[in-house]
Amino acid sequence: MTPRNILITGASSGIGRATCIKLLKAGHRVIGIARDFSKFSCNDDAFTPVTLDLEAITTLPTQLQKLAKEQRNIDAVICCAGRGQFGSLEEFSYEQINALINLNFTSQAYIARAFLPILKQQQRGTFIFIGSEAALQGSRKGSIYCATKFAVRGLAQALRDECSKSGVSVSIVNPGMVKSEFFEKLTFTHGDDAANYLLPEDVADAIALIINARAGTVLDEINLSPLKHVVQSKPAG
């Protein structure tokens, strides 16, 4: 295996953190992007933390262009950053709609815009989006969240075709409910049984499968689900 230079967003928690750990252990060099690294103290010399707020959408293009110039040897990008917000459409303010779309979709498109030219110039590379089971079917209370994930899935599918002639593979992983910080501020969560949720490491394994695939082979889309779908409300207060 040839060590790769991999950029990972959402690197400080959940799927992003688990993916960083797995790929570092495999001998890759990882550049991690997060707003706050207090949850992830990594002393591995192959890890470079980059503090960047993907919700700061007006300044993001300039910051990403600067990072792309500094990290021109990147040959894989994994977009893990995002958050969940749920409720009936009328429960969202216009500002909340805009903020969720900016983080979950627009920032992902900006990252692709900044780094895909580098991968294309190298005539090789891997770009992976983390989608969601919400990208497969709309659900009650999930109108805006589902819309952002449907948009990411559409982007991945279009880029898959757009980039193939340049030797760049584009994939998307759609996990179901993952036991992580994702649910900390939500009013619901997965069931307590181990069959009711995925672990971040399960998703990291799927990402590693894509990273390690033979050149010329593309895993277009991977859907991961817990064995049993159980959703439960959190106690009030």
Beta strands, then each sheet from edge to edge (+ up, - down):
strand 1: 5-9
strand 2: 29-34
strand 3: 47-51
strand 4: 76-79
strand 5: 125-130
strand 6: 168-175
strand 7: 188-190
strand 8: 221-224
strand 9: 231-233
sheet 1: 3+ 2+ 1+ 4+ 5+ 6+ 8+
sheet 2: 7+ 9-
end
